Amino acid sequence: MYLDVFDRNPYGTNCWLLSAEGSDEAVVVDPGFEPAAVHALLDAAGKRPVAVLLTHAHFDHAGEAGAFARDLPVYVHPDDAPAFANYSQWGGGTATALDPVADLRTFVDGDVLRLAGVELEVLHTPGHTPGSSCFRIEDEVVFFSGDLVFAGTIGRSDFANSDPAAMRRSLIRFLTLADTTRVLPGHGAETTVGTERASNPFLREAG
């Protein structure tokens, strides 16, 4: 599997790029703030993006999704889709708006998205935002955790539209994954489920 990450942006958001081995297509997870640089990275790898997946609609992950996607489909959970119409309730203030998306599509828990030769299972993991979601590639034992779990910590659940109780349920769901699962978070370094189960104090508190 082709897998790369771009994180050179003001918030250190991980923009994950992936595709099946040998495919010239690619999926982009959370495009971040540097659409031209991400497109250049894909061009250098001989890849053309076919879809954008959003783990959630906070500005640091989704703010330039429209600028990056151009005419590509952008997928988000329906509970976070309202952010594209009115961002004032999403931590950005009234002066902040998400870039318009020409082709906004939604997914729900349990959906399997078949893109760029890869099958990604959607896990709805609310708490950080109502529509926060993760993506699992079962064959590769890879889990894109968004802002649910990071190396050594977890995402915040104290925003206006966060839900600490839902966050705890989502963290318990995370702990059902196999220890060998690679965790590719929305910020920071890669980790594994086993590492976080053994050492992440917030997961011990949750489960």
ChimeraX commands (.cxc) that place a marker at each C-alpha (Angstrom):
marker #1 position 0.00,0.00,0.00 radius 0.5
marker #1 position 1.16,3.52,-0.80 radius 0.5
marker #1 position 1.03,5.63,2.37 radius 0.5
marker #1 position 2.44,9.10,2.99 radius 0.5
marker #1 position 1.72,12.02,5.30 radius 0.5
marker #1 position 1.99,15.80,4.97 radius 0.5
marker #1 position 2.01,17.78,8.23 radius 0.5
marker #1 position 3.76,21.06,7.40 radius 0.5
marker #1 position 0.93,23.40,8.31 radius 0.5
marker #1 position 0.23,25.81,11.20 radius 0.5
marker #1 position -1.71,23.26,13.27 radius 0.5
marker #1 position 0.46,20.23,12.58 radius 0.5
marker #1 position -2.53,18.41,11.10 radius 0.5
marker #1 position -1.63,15.10,9.51 radius 0.5
marker #1 position -2.85,14.88,5.93 radius 0.5
marker #1 position -2.71,11.18,5.04 radius 0.5
marker #1 position -2.32,10.02,1.42 radius 0.5
marker #1 position -3.00,6.41,0.51 radius 0.5
marker #1 position -3.75,4.01,-2.29 radius 0.5
marker #1 position -3.40,0.38,-3.24 radius 0.5
marker #1 position 0.04,-0.70,-4.38 radius 0.5
marker #1 position 0.42,-0.05,-8.10 radius 0.5
marker #1 position -2.59,2.24,-8.38 radius 0.5
marker #1 position -2.15,5.70,-9.85 radius 0.5
marker #1 position -5.09,6.95,-7.78 radius 0.5
marker #1 position -5.00,8.20,-4.19 radius 0.5
marker #1 position -7.32,9.03,-1.31 radius 0.5
marker #1 position -6.60,12.09,0.83 radius 0.5
marker #1 position -7.62,12.03,4.51 radius 0.5
marker #1 position -7.92,15.50,6.10 radius 0.5
marker #1 position -6.30,17.82,3.52 radius 0.5
marker #1 position -5.18,20.46,6.03 radius 0.5
marker #1 position -3.92,23.89,4.95 radius 0.5
marker #1 position -1.52,23.46,2.06 radius 0.5
marker #1 position -3.50,22.17,-0.94 radius 0.5
marker #1 position -0.84,23.10,-3.51 radius 0.5
marker #1 position 1.89,21.33,-1.54 radius 0.5
marker #1 position -0.21,18.19,-1.11 radius 0.5
marker #1 position -1.03,18.13,-4.82 radius 0.5
marker #1 position 2.71,18.48,-5.55 radius 0.5
marker #1 position 3.50,15.57,-3.24 radius 0.5
marker #1 position 0.96,13.40,-5.04 radius 0.5
marker #1 position 2.28,14.47,-8.43 radius 0.5
marker #1 position 5.81,13.49,-7.40 radius 0.5
marker #1 position 4.52,10.05,-6.41 radius 0.5
marker #1 position 2.67,9.65,-9.71 radius 0.5
marker #1 position -0.70,9.72,-7.98 radius 0.5
marker #1 position -3.89,11.59,-8.79 radius 0.5
marker #1 position -6.41,12.19,-5.99 radius 0.5
marker #1 position -9.87,10.72,-6.48 radius 0.5
marker #1 position -11.55,11.58,-3.15 radius 0.5
marker #1 position -11.14,13.45,0.12 radius 0.5
marker #1 position -12.20,11.87,3.43 radius 0.5
marker #1 position -12.71,13.99,6.53 radius 0.5
marker #1 position -12.40,12.56,10.02 radius 0.5
marker #1 position -14.32,15.62,11.24 radius 0.5
marker #1 position -15.12,19.19,10.25 radius 0.5
marker #1 position -12.85,21.24,12.49 radius 0.5
marker #1 position -11.10,23.97,10.54 radius 0.5
marker #1 position -7.60,22.50,10.86 radius 0.5
marker #1 position -8.77,19.31,9.12 radius 0.5
marker #1 position -11.47,20.51,6.74 radius 0.5
marker #1 position -10.97,24.25,6.23 radius 0.5
marker #1 position -9.42,23.94,2.78 radius 0.5
marker #1 position -11.15,20.75,1.70 radius 0.5
marker #1 position -12.99,22.62,-1.02 radius 0.5
marker #1 position -9.83,24.31,-2.29 radius 0.5
marker #1 position -7.99,20.99,-2.37 radius 0.5
marker #1 position -10.79,18.89,-3.82 radius 0.5
marker #1 position -11.80,21.21,-6.67 radius 0.5
marker #1 position -14.30,18.89,-8.39 radius 0.5
marker #1 position -13.51,15.77,-6.33 radius 0.5
marker #1 position -16.00,14.24,-3.89 radius 0.5
marker #1 position -15.49,15.15,-0.24 radius 0.5
marker #1 position -16.87,12.68,2.30 radius 0.5
marker #1 position -17.90,13.59,5.86 radius 0.5
marker #1 position -20.32,12.22,8.45 radius 0.5
marker #1 position -23.75,13.91,8.16 radius 0.5
marker #1 position -23.54,15.17,11.77 radius 0.5
marker #1 position -20.55,17.32,10.76 radius 0.5
marker #1 position -21.83,18.35,7.34 radius 0.5
marker #1 position -23.61,21.47,8.74 radius 0.5
marker #1 position -20.18,23.01,9.35 radius 0.5
marker #1 position -19.93,23.71,5.63 radius 0.5
marker #1 position -23.04,25.89,5.80 radius 0.5
marker #1 position -22.51,27.62,9.16 radius 0.5
marker #1 position -19.16,27.37,10.89 radius 0.5
marker #1 position -19.94,29.77,13.75 radius 0.5
marker #1 position -20.85,26.84,16.03 radius 0.5
marker #1 position -17.65,24.93,15.20 radius 0.5
marker #1 position -14.97,26.94,16.95 radius 0.5
marker #1 position -14.12,29.19,14.02 radius 0.5
marker #1 position -16.13,32.27,14.91 radius 0.5
marker #1 position -18.43,34.15,12.58 radius 0.5
marker #1 position -15.53,35.43,10.47 radius 0.5
marker #1 position -14.35,31.92,9.63 radius 0.5
marker #1 position -15.90,29.78,6.93 radius 0.5
marker #1 position -15.06,26.44,5.46 radius 0.5
marker #1 position -14.25,26.56,1.77 radius 0.5
marker #1 position -17.28,25.60,-0.33 radius 0.5
marker #1 position -17.28,21.99,-1.52 radius 0.5
marker #1 position -18.73,21.30,-4.95 radius 0.5
marker #1 position -19.45,17.61,-4.28 radius 0.5
marker #1 position -20.10,16.98,-0.58 radius 0.5
marker #1 position -21.05,13.38,0.22 radius 0.5
marker #1 position -21.75,11.61,3.49 radius 0.5
marker #1 position -20.99,8.26,5.07 radius 0.5
marker #1 position -22.35,6.49,8.14 radius 0.5
marker #1 position -21.03,3.96,10.60 radius 0.5
marker #1 position -20.30,0.63,8.94 radius 0.5
marker #1 position -20.01,1.96,5.41 radius 0.5
marker #1 position -17.15,0.55,3.35 radius 0.5
marker #1 position -15.66,3.09,0.96 radius 0.5
marker #1 position -13.89,1.52,-2.01 radius 0.5
marker #1 position -11.50,4.14,-3.35 radius 0.5
marker #1 position -8.10,4.00,-5.09 radius 0.5
marker #1 position -8.09,0.23,-4.74 radius 0.5
marker #1 position -8.47,0.42,-0.95 radius 0.5
marker #1 position -11.43,-0.57,1.21 radius 0.5
marker #1 position -11.93,1.76,4.18 radius 0.5
marker #1 position -14.49,0.87,6.83 radius 0.5
marker #1 position -16.13,3.84,8.54 radius 0.5
marker #1 position -16.37,3.88,12.34 radius 0.5
marker #1 position -18.48,6.73,13.71 radius 0.5
marker #1 position -16.65,7.83,16.87 radius 0.5
marker #1 position -18.43,10.96,18.18 radius 0.5
marker #1 position -17.28,13.02,21.13 radius 0.5
marker #1 position -14.70,15.42,19.73 radius 0.5
marker #1 position -17.39,16.53,17.29 radius 0.5
marker #1 position -20.83,15.00,16.65 radius 0.5
marker #1 position -19.71,13.43,13.38 radius 0.5
marker #1 position -16.13,12.50,14.24 radius 0.5
marker #1 position -15.24,9.30,12.42 radius 0.5
marker #1 position -12.30,6.97,11.91 radius 0.5
marker #1 position -11.35,4.78,8.98 radius 0.5
marker #1 position -10.04,1.22,9.18 radius 0.5
marker #1 position -8.24,-0.76,6.49 radius 0.5
marker #1 position -8.69,-4.28,7.76 radius 0.5
marker #1 position -6.29,-6.04,5.37 radius 0.5
marker #1 position -3.47,-3.66,6.28 radius 0.5
marker #1 position -4.43,-3.43,9.99 radius 0.5
marker #1 position -4.40,0.37,9.75 radius 0.5
marker #1 position -6.65,2.80,11.63 radius 0.5
marker #1 position -6.93,6.51,10.84 radius 0.5
marker #1 position -7.94,7.88,14.23 radius 0.5
marker #1 position -8.50,11.57,13.46 radius 0.5
marker #1 position -8.71,13.46,16.76 radius 0.5
marker #1 position -9.98,10.48,18.75 radius 0.5
marker #1 position -6.63,9.09,19.93 radius 0.5
marker #1 position -3.08,10.39,19.63 radius 0.5
marker #1 position 0.19,8.94,20.87 radius 0.5
marker #1 position -0.08,9.28,24.65 radius 0.5
marker #1 position -3.25,11.33,24.74 radius 0.5
marker #1 position -6.75,11.78,23.27 radius 0.5
marker #1 position -8.74,14.47,21.51 radius 0.5
marker #1 position -10.49,17.25,23.36 radius 0.5
marker #1 position -14.15,16.92,24.32 radius 0.5
marker #1 position -14.67,20.39,25.80 radius 0.5
marker #1 position -15.78,22.28,22.68 radius 0.5
marker #1 position -19.30,23.68,22.44 radius 0.5
marker #1 position -20.49,20.77,20.31 radius 0.5
marker #1 position -18.36,18.08,21.97 radius 0.5
marker #1 position -19.80,15.30,24.13 radius 0.5
marker #1 position -17.58,13.79,26.85 radius 0.5
marker #1 position -19.91,10.80,27.38 radius 0.5
marker #1 position -19.89,10.01,23.66 radius 0.5
marker #1 position -16.11,10.41,23.66 radius 0.5
marker #1 position -15.78,7.81,26.39 radius 0.5
marker #1 position -17.93,5.36,24.41 radius 0.5
marker #1 position -15.81,5.98,21.32 radius 0.5
marker #1 position -12.61,5.36,23.27 radius 0.5
marker #1 position -14.02,2.08,24.59 radius 0.5
marker #1 position -14.77,1.12,21.00 radius 0.5
marker #1 position -11.18,1.96,20.06 radius 0.5
marker #1 position -9.99,-0.49,22.71 radius 0.5
marker #1 position -11.78,-3.36,20.92 radius 0.5
marker #1 position -9.25,-3.13,18.07 radius 0.5
marker #1 position -6.34,-5.56,17.85 radius 0.5
marker #1 position -3.16,-4.48,19.62 radius 0.5
marker #1 position -1.18,-4.78,16.37 radius 0.5
marker #1 position -3.33,-2.18,14.63 radius 0.5
marker #1 position -1.33,0.81,13.39 radius 0.5
marker #1 position -2.90,4.07,14.56 radius 0.5
marker #1 position -2.41,7.02,12.21 radius 0.5
marker #1 position -3.69,10.06,14.12 radius 0.5
marker #1 position -4.81,13.51,13.07 radius 0.5
marker #1 position -1.81,15.06,14.80 radius 0.5
marker #1 position 1.57,13.75,15.90 radius 0.5
marker #1 position 3.38,10.47,15.55 radius 0.5
marker #1 position 2.06,7.07,14.51 radius 0.5
marker #1 position 1.39,4.60,17.31 radius 0.5
marker #1 position -0.40,1.27,17.83 radius 0.5
marker #1 position -3.48,0.19,19.71 radius 0.5
marker #1 position -1.34,-2.00,21.97 radius 0.5
marker #1 position 0.98,0.86,22.86 radius 0.5
marker #1 position -1.91,3.13,23.74 radius 0.5
marker #1 position -3.73,0.41,25.67 radius 0.5
marker #1 position -0.63,-0.11,27.81 radius 0.5
marker #1 position 0.53,3.47,28.32 radius 0.5
marker #1 position -2.14,6.06,27.48 radius 0.5
marker #1 position -3.53,7.29,30.83 radius 0.5
marker #1 position -6.70,8.64,29.24 radius 0.5
marker #1 position -7.55,5.24,27.80 radius 0.5
marker #1 position -6.97,3.55,31.16 radius 0.5
marker #1 position -9.41,6.06,32.66 radius 0.5
marker #1 position -11.98,5.42,29.92 radius 0.5
marker #1 position -11.89,1.65,29.89 radius 0.5
marker link #1:1,2 radius 0.2
marker link #1:2,3 radius 0.2
marker link #1:3,4 radius 0.2
marker link #1:4,5 radius 0.2
marker link #1:5,6 radius 0.2
marker link #1:6,7 radius 0.2
marker link #1:7,8 radius 0.2
marker link #1:8,9 radius 0.2
marker link #1:9,10 radius 0.2
marker link #1:10,11 radius 0.2
marker link #1:11,12 radius 0.2
marker link #1:12,13 radius 0.2
marker link #1:13,14 radius 0.2
marker link #1:14,15 radius 0.2
marker link #1:15,16 radius 0.2
marker link #1:16,17 radius 0.2
marker link #1:17,18 radius 0.2
marker link #1:18,19 radius 0.2
marker link #1:19,20 radius 0.2
marker link #1:20,21 radius 0.2
marker link #1:21,22 radius 0.2
marker link #1:22,23 radius 0.2
marker link #1:23,24 radius 0.2
marker link #1:24,25 radius 0.2
marker link #1:25,26 radius 0.2
marker link #1:26,27 radius 0.2
marker link #1:27,28 radius 0.2
marker link #1:28,29 radius 0.2
marker link #1:29,30 radius 0.2
marker link #1:30,31 radius 0.2
marker link #1:31,32 radius 0.2
marker link #1:32,33 radius 0.2
marker link #1:33,34 radius 0.2
marker link #1:34,35 radius 0.2
marker link #1:35,36 radius 0.2
marker link #1:36,37 radius 0.2
marker link #1:37,38 radius 0.2
marker link #1:38,39 radius 0.2
marker link #1:39,40 radius 0.2
marker link #1:40,41 radius 0.2
marker link #1:41,42 radius 0.2
marker link #1:42,43 radius 0.2
marker link #1:43,44 radius 0.2
marker link #1:44,45 radius 0.2
marker link #1:45,46 radius 0.2
marker link #1:46,47 radius 0.2
marker link #1:47,48 radius 0.2
marker link #1:48,49 radius 0.2
marker link #1:49,50 radius 0.2
marker link #1:50,51 radius 0.2
marker link #1:51,52 radius 0.2
marker link #1:52,53 radius 0.2
marker link #1:53,54 radius 0.2
marker link #1:54,55 radius 0.2
marker link #1:55,56 radius 0.2
marker link #1:56,57 radius 0.2
marker link #1:57,58 radius 0.2
marker link #1:58,59 radius 0.2
marker link #1:59,60 radius 0.2
marker link #1:60,61 radius 0.2
marker link #1:61,62 radius 0.2
marker link #1:62,63 radius 0.2
marker link #1:63,64 radius 0.2
marker link #1:64,65 radius 0.2
marker link #1:65,66 radius 0.2
marker link #1:66,67 radius 0.2
marker link #1:67,68 radius 0.2
marker link #1:68,69 radius 0.2
marker link #1:69,70 radius 0.2
marker link #1:70,71 radius 0.2
marker link #1:71,72 radius 0.2
marker link #1:72,73 radius 0.2
marker link #1:73,74 radius 0.2
marker link #1:74,75 radius 0.2
marker link #1:75,76 radius 0.2
marker link #1:76,77 radius 0.2
marker link #1:77,78 radius 0.2
marker link #1:78,79 radius 0.2
marker link #1:79,80 radius 0.2
marker link #1:80,81 radius 0.2
marker link #1:81,82 radius 0.2
marker link #1:82,83 radius 0.2
marker link #1:83,84 radius 0.2
marker link #1:84,85 radius 0.2
marker link #1:85,86 radius 0.2
marker link #1:86,87 radius 0.2
marker link #1:87,88 radius 0.2
marker link #1:88,89 radius 0.2
marker link #1:89,90 radius 0.2
marker link #1:90,91 radius 0.2
marker link #1:91,92 radius 0.2
marker link #1:92,93 radius 0.2
marker link #1:93,94 radius 0.2
marker link #1:94,95 radius 0.2
marker link #1:95,96 radius 0.2
marker link #1:96,97 radius 0.2
marker link #1:97,98 radius 0.2
marker link #1:98,99 radius 0.2
marker link #1:99,100 radius 0.2
marker link #1:100,101 radius 0.2
marker link #1:101,102 radius 0.2
marker link #1:102,103 radius 0.2
marker link #1:103,104 radius 0.2
marker link #1:104,105 radius 0.2
marker link #1:105,106 radius 0.2
marker link #1:106,107 radius 0.2
marker link #1:107,108 radius 0.2
marker link #1:108,109 radius 0.2
marker link #1:109,110 radius 0.2
marker link #1:110,111 radius 0.2
marker link #1:111,112 radius 0.2
marker link #1:112,113 radius 0.2
marker link #1:113,114 radius 0.2
marker link #1:114,115 radius 0.2
marker link #1:115,116 radius 0.2
marker link #1:116,117 radius 0.2
marker link #1:117,118 radius 0.2
marker link #1:118,119 radius 0.2
marker link #1:119,120 radius 0.2
marker link #1:120,121 radius 0.2
marker link #1:121,122 radius 0.2
marker link #1:122,123 radius 0.2
marker link #1:123,124 radius 0.2
marker link #1:124,125 radius 0.2
marker link #1:125,126 radius 0.2
marker link #1:126,127 radius 0.2
marker link #1:127,128 radius 0.2
marker link #1:128,129 radius 0.2
marker link #1:129,130 radius 0.2
marker link #1:130,131 radius 0.2
marker link #1:131,132 radius 0.2
marker link #1:132,133 radius 0.2
marker link #1:133,134 radius 0.2
marker link #1:134,135 radius 0.2
marker link #1:135,136 radius 0.2
marker link #1:136,137 radius 0.2
marker link #1:137,138 radius 0.2
marker link #1:138,139 radius 0.2
marker link #1:139,140 radius 0.2
marker link #1:140,141 radius 0.2
marker link #1:141,142 radius 0.2
marker link #1:142,143 radius 0.2
marker link #1:143,144 radius 0.2
marker link #1:144,145 radius 0.2
marker link #1:145,146 radius 0.2
marker link #1:146,147 radius 0.2
marker link #1:147,148 radius 0.2
marker link #1:148,149 radius 0.2
marker link #1:149,150 radius 0.2
marker link #1:150,151 radius 0.2
marker link #1:151,152 radius 0.2
marker link #1:152,153 radius 0.2
marker link #1:153,154 radius 0.2
marker link #1:154,155 radius 0.2
marker link #1:155,156 radius 0.2
marker link #1:156,157 radius 0.2
marker link #1:157,158 radius 0.2
marker link #1:158,159 radius 0.2
marker link #1:159,160 radius 0.2
marker link #1:160,161 radius 0.2
marker link #1:161,162 radius 0.2
marker link #1:162,163 radius 0.2
marker link #1:163,164 radius 0.2
marker link #1:164,165 radius 0.2
marker link #1:165,166 radius 0.2
marker link #1:166,167 radius 0.2
marker link #1:167,168 radius 0.2
marker link #1:168,169 radius 0.2
marker link #1:169,170 radius 0.2
marker link #1:170,171 radius 0.2
marker link #1:171,172 radius 0.2
marker link #1:172,173 radius 0.2
marker link #1:173,174 radius 0.2
marker link #1:174,175 radius 0.2
marker link #1:175,176 radius 0.2
marker link #1:176,177 radius 0.2
marker link #1:177,178 radius 0.2
marker link #1:178,179 radius 0.2
marker link #1:179,180 radius 0.2
marker link #1:180,181 radius 0.2
marker link #1:181,182 radius 0.2
marker link #1:182,183 radius 0.2
marker link #1:183,184 radius 0.2
marker link #1:184,185 radius 0.2
marker link #1:185,186 radius 0.2
marker link #1:186,187 radius 0.2
marker link #1:187,188 radius 0.2
marker link #1:188,189 radius 0.2
marker link #1:189,190 radius 0.2
marker link #1:190,191 radius 0.2
marker link #1:191,192 radius 0.2
marker link #1:192,193 radius 0.2
marker link #1:193,194 radius 0.2
marker link #1:194,195 radius 0.2
marker link #1:195,196 radius 0.2
marker link #1:196,197 radius 0.2
marker link #1:197,198 radius 0.2
marker link #1:198,199 radius 0.2
marker link #1:199,200 radius 0.2
marker link #1:200,201 radius 0.2
marker link #1:201,202 radius 0.2
marker link #1:202,203 radius 0.2
marker link #1:203,204 radius 0.2
marker link #1:204,205 radius 0.2
marker link #1:205,206 radius 0.2
marker link #1:206,207 radius 0.2
view
